[in-house]
Amino acid sequence: MIRLIASDVDGTLIQDSTPDLYPEMVTAIKKLKEKGILFCAASGRQYPSLKNVFRDVADDIAYIAENGAHIRYRHQNISVTPMKREYVEGIMKMLRPYYGEYEAIISTPEGSLIESRNQAFIDLITYGYHNVFRKVEDVLAEDAEIIKIAVYRKGSIRETGERLFIPAWEKQVKACMAGEEWVDFMDKSVDKGNGLKILEDYLGIAKEETIAFGDNDNDIGMMQAAGLGYAVDTAPEHVKKAADAICPGWREKGVYRMLQPFLA
């Protein structure tokens, strides 16, 4: 018996940075609820951004936001995990010399902070992700609880991310690819898999009653925390190897297709 279905959003359920969910998936989530199955949006996105994507069913689902640093259900924070201040300072100092080609967005439970003045990046965050954010001169001068730092490069950040950004901090924090254009930094304990376990425990749902879908490094823990973990066919090979099964990607509405047995 399945009681919880968790899916990554960008690159798995919909195209990266897309602000809208397709109508068939909205209908599917509503039908799942009727059958006693909870849908959970699990993403590196912030909670307001996810709530916008799932606006037609926003009150019917759970959220593993910021890769698990912020977990919400029924308008309540289930878990919030801040980063250590010393690591925030170090990561920001590393990233700032790369501004221009690379941009950063810094997450708090109340919204995001951006130092960038790159209008194309600001437009992406505003109209693509629909984030709630403030532009600030210096993130480190703000009295804010930082739960995630994400660095972006249009097209792909993978080469620099895997060669430089991730190795520089992977011993101190959780540092990982979060889609082709993003590298995320969180507290060492933060992981979508840990987030799914927290949600399972909170709801009294067993691992065997859970299915998870993903496409990237930050989804591996979640797929392994579920009784059945799917990787989409566009995922990197090492992500596919970590999954129990493979399904079509967002272009073929693969997650929706895999849900059909639970909607009948």
Helices and strands as residue ranges (DSSP letters): E 4-8, H 23-34, E 38-42, H 47-53, G 55-60, E 62-65, G 66-68, E 70-73, E 76-80, H 85-95, G 96-98, E 103-108, E 111-114, H 119-123, I 124-128, E 133-135, G 139-141, E 148-152, H 158-160, I 161-165, H 166-169, E 174-177, E 182-186, H 192-203, G 207-209, E 210-214, G 217-219, H 220-225, E 228-232, H 237-242, E 245-247, G 250-252, H 254-258, H 260-263
